[in-house]
Amino acid sequence: ARIRAAWELFGPVLCQGFGCGETTSGVLFLTTEDHRRAIEGGDEELLLSCGRPLGEAEVRIVDERGTPVPDGEIGEIAVRGPDVVPGYYNAPELTAESFRDGWFHTGDLARRRGDGYVFIVDRKKDMIISGGFNIYAVEVESVLHQHPGVYEAAVVGVPDARWGEAVHAVVVPREGAVLDETELIAFCTERLARMKKPRSVDIADALPHNPNGKIDRRAIRERYWAGAERRVH
């Protein structure tokens, strides 16, 4: 919704990409023409993509063993190339965890479409496991952002005696909007599989952000897990 609003406000000038400090540059790019194809050409799913590799780096979507997964399946984004750093300074254990067999494992979970576009679904550490199902916070947040009254949304796993974790949303209303927990859950139920819908919703005036301007899910999550004996995540 925000991309469409920006396109209408600024015109056909948008482009975006994906990269990490460890890659020293962007490695996936969604071009202005990709945005035009999505908004004006009917390929709306592209607005959820971070693009395709256009630089020197190689990009794979891999499983826990580092083996590429088939298109459409969820795995971790791994990158290698001349613009990827060799490791972390004076941190051999962290280097061994993230840099394996020449590939940097980003910690970002994604799927790749048959035409090469990559769609991030979550950070590995932010994935919610509820009743044995893997639920991706970003997917639920994307649905909440479709609601006309929602300005910002964050989804986290909270303690649940039966399921281990339950999907919980914290949302900030747009100016002048009045949000209702029951109505928001029903809105998500119409657009998500039943196990993915939020089981509870808090309405907040604002969400915490980290120094990079991203929503700080960890800070939000800590509110609900403080004092818990077992942290599923």
C-alpha positions as CSV (number, residue, x, y, z in Angstrom):
1,A,0.0,0.0,0.0
2,R,2.8,2.4,0.8
3,I,4.6,1.7,-2.4
4,R,1.5,2.4,-4.4
5,A,1.0,5.7,-2.5
6,A,4.6,6.7,-3.1
7,W,4.2,5.9,-6.9
8,E,1.1,8.1,-7.0
9,L,2.8,10.9,-5.1
10,F,6.3,10.9,-6.7
11,G,5.7,9.3,-10.0
12,P,7.5,6.4,-11.7
13,V,10.8,6.9,-9.9
14,L,10.8,4.0,-7.4
15,C,13.4,1.3,-7.1
16,Q,14.6,-0.8,-4.2
17,G,17.0,-3.5,-3.3
18,F,18.4,-5.9,-0.7
19,G,21.9,-6.1,0.8
20,C,23.7,-6.5,4.1
21,G,26.7,-4.8,5.7
22,E,28.5,-8.1,5.0
23,T,27.8,-7.8,1.3
24,T,29.1,-4.2,1.2
25,S,26.5,-3.4,-1.5
26,G,23.1,-4.4,-2.8
27,V,22.8,-7.8,-4.3
28,L,19.1,-8.0,-5.3
29,F,17.3,-5.2,-7.1
30,L,13.7,-4.4,-7.9
31,T,13.9,-1.8,-10.7
32,T,11.6,1.1,-11.6
33,E,10.4,-1.0,-14.6
34,D,9.6,-3.8,-12.2
35,H,7.5,-1.4,-10.1
36,R,5.8,-0.2,-13.3
37,R,5.0,-3.8,-14.3
38,A,3.6,-4.5,-10.8
39,I,1.5,-1.4,-10.5
40,E,0.5,-0.7,-14.1
41,G,0.9,-4.2,-15.6
42,G,-1.1,-6.3,-13.1
43,D,1.8,-8.3,-11.6
44,E,0.9,-7.1,-8.1
45,E,2.9,-9.8,-6.3
46,L,6.1,-8.1,-7.5
47,L,5.5,-5.3,-4.9
48,L,6.3,-7.9,-2.2
49,S,9.6,-8.8,-3.9
50,C,13.1,-7.4,-3.2
51,G,14.1,-8.1,-6.8
52,R,16.6,-10.3,-8.7
53,P,20.4,-10.5,-8.6
54,L,21.8,-7.8,-10.9
55,G,25.4,-7.4,-9.6
56,E,28.5,-9.6,-9.3
57,A,27.3,-11.6,-6.3
58,E,25.7,-15.0,-6.6
59,V,22.5,-15.5,-4.6
60,R,20.9,-18.8,-3.6
61,I,18.0,-19.9,-1.4
62,V,19.3,-22.8,0.7
63,D,18.2,-25.2,3.4
64,E,20.0,-25.8,6.7
65,R,22.6,-27.9,4.9
66,G,23.3,-25.2,2.4
67,T,21.6,-27.1,-0.4
68,P,19.5,-24.9,-2.8
69,V,15.8,-25.4,-2.4
70,P,13.4,-25.6,-5.4
71,D,11.6,-22.5,-6.6
72,G,8.7,-21.7,-4.4
73,E,10.1,-23.3,-1.3
74,I,11.3,-21.3,1.7
75,G,15.0,-21.3,2.6
76,E,17.7,-18.9,3.7
77,I,19.3,-16.3,1.4
78,A,23.0,-17.1,0.9
79,V,25.4,-14.9,-1.0
80,R,28.9,-15.2,-2.3
81,G,31.1,-13.0,-4.5
82,P,33.8,-10.3,-4.6
83,D,31.7,-7.9,-2.6
84,V,31.1,-10.2,0.4
85,V,33.4,-9.8,3.4
86,P,35.5,-12.8,4.5
87,G,34.2,-12.8,8.1
88,Y,33.7,-10.8,11.3
89,Y,36.7,-9.1,12.9
90,N,37.9,-11.0,16.0
91,A,34.7,-13.1,16.1
92,P,35.7,-16.6,14.9
93,E,32.5,-18.3,16.3
94,L,30.2,-15.8,14.7
95,T,32.1,-16.1,11.4
96,A,31.9,-19.9,11.5
97,E,28.2,-19.7,12.0
98,S,27.4,-17.2,9.2
99,F,30.2,-18.0,6.6
100,R,30.2,-21.5,5.4
101,D,31.8,-23.1,2.3
102,G,32.4,-19.7,0.8
103,W,28.8,-18.5,1.3
104,F,27.5,-15.9,3.6
105,H,24.2,-17.0,5.2
106,T,22.2,-13.8,5.8
107,G,19.6,-15.1,8.3
108,D,16.8,-13.9,6.0
109,L,14.2,-16.5,5.0
110,A,12.8,-16.2,1.4
111,R,11.4,-17.9,-1.6
112,R,12.3,-17.5,-5.2
113,R,9.7,-17.3,-8.0
114,G,10.3,-19.2,-11.3
115,D,11.4,-16.0,-13.1
116,G,14.1,-15.3,-10.4
117,Y,12.4,-12.7,-8.2
118,V,13.1,-13.2,-4.5
119,F,10.5,-12.7,-1.8
120,I,11.6,-12.3,1.8
121,V,9.3,-13.9,4.2
122,D,11.0,-13.3,7.6
123,R,14.2,-13.3,9.6
124,K,15.0,-16.8,10.9
125,K,15.0,-15.5,14.5
126,D,11.6,-13.9,14.0
127,M,9.8,-17.0,12.8
128,I,6.9,-18.1,15.0
129,I,6.5,-21.8,15.8
130,S,2.9,-22.4,16.9
131,G,1.6,-25.9,17.3
132,G,4.4,-27.2,15.1
133,F,3.6,-24.8,12.2
134,N,6.2,-22.3,11.0
135,I,4.5,-18.9,10.8
136,Y,6.3,-15.9,9.2
137,A,5.7,-12.6,10.9
138,V,6.2,-10.6,7.7
139,E,3.4,-12.4,6.0
140,V,0.9,-11.6,8.7
141,E,2.2,-8.0,8.9
142,S,1.7,-7.6,5.1
143,V,-2.0,-8.5,5.5
144,L,-2.5,-6.1,8.4
145,H,-1.0,-3.3,6.3
146,Q,-3.7,-3.9,3.7
147,H,-6.3,-2.7,6.3
148,P,-7.1,0.9,5.6
149,G,-7.0,1.9,9.3
150,V,-3.6,0.4,10.0
151,Y,-0.5,2.7,9.9
152,E,2.1,0.3,11.3
153,A,2.0,-3.3,12.5
154,A,4.4,-5.7,14.2
155,V,3.7,-9.4,14.7
156,V,5.5,-11.6,17.3
157,G,5.1,-14.9,19.0
158,V,3.9,-14.7,22.6
159,P,3.8,-17.5,25.2
160,D,0.9,-20.0,24.9
161,A,0.4,-22.9,27.3
162,R,-1.1,-25.1,24.6
163,W,0.7,-24.1,21.3
164,G,4.1,-23.0,22.7
165,E,3.7,-19.7,20.9
166,A,0.7,-17.8,19.6
167,V,0.6,-15.1,16.9
168,H,0.2,-11.7,18.4
169,A,-0.1,-8.3,16.6
170,V,0.6,-4.8,17.8
171,V,-0.8,-2.2,15.5
172,V,-0.8,1.6,15.3
173,P,-3.9,3.2,13.8
174,R,-3.8,5.8,11.1
175,E,-4.7,9.3,12.2
176,G,-8.5,9.5,12.9
177,A,-9.0,5.7,12.5
178,V,-10.5,3.5,15.2
179,L,-9.3,-0.1,15.3
180,D,-11.1,-3.0,16.9
181,E,-9.3,-6.2,17.8
182,T,-12.1,-8.5,16.7
183,E,-12.5,-6.8,13.4
184,L,-8.7,-7.0,12.7
185,I,-8.6,-10.7,13.5
186,A,-11.5,-11.3,11.2
187,F,-9.8,-9.2,8.4
188,C,-6.8,-11.5,8.7
189,T,-8.9,-14.7,8.8
190,E,-10.3,-13.8,5.4
191,R,-6.8,-13.5,3.9
192,L,-4.6,-16.1,5.8
193,A,-4.7,-19.7,6.7
194,R,-6.4,-20.2,10.0
195,M,-3.2,-21.0,12.0
196,K,-1.5,-17.8,10.8
197,K,-4.1,-15.3,11.9
198,P,-3.3,-13.3,15.1
199,R,-4.9,-14.8,18.2
200,S,-4.7,-11.4,19.9
201,V,-4.1,-7.8,19.0
202,D,-2.9,-4.8,21.0
203,I,-3.6,-1.2,19.7
204,A,-0.6,1.1,20.4
205,D,0.2,4.8,19.9
206,A,3.6,3.9,18.5
207,L,6.0,1.1,17.9
208,P,9.7,1.0,18.9
209,H,12.3,1.4,16.1
210,N,16.0,0.6,16.1
211,P,18.6,3.1,15.0
212,N,18.2,2.0,11.3
213,G,14.5,3.0,11.5
214,K,13.2,-0.6,11.4
215,I,10.6,-1.8,13.8
216,D,12.3,-3.4,16.8
217,R,10.5,-6.7,17.1
218,R,12.9,-7.9,19.8
219,A,11.9,-5.0,22.1
220,I,8.2,-5.8,21.4
221,R,8.7,-9.5,22.0
222,E,10.5,-8.9,25.3
223,R,7.4,-7.3,26.8
224,Y,5.5,-10.6,26.5
225,W,8.3,-13.1,27.3
226,A,9.7,-11.3,30.4
227,G,9.7,-13.8,33.2
228,A,8.8,-16.8,31.0
229,E,10.5,-20.0,32.1
230,R,10.8,-21.2,28.5
231,R,11.4,-19.1,25.4
232,V,10.3,-21.1,22.3
233,H,11.9,-18.6,19.9
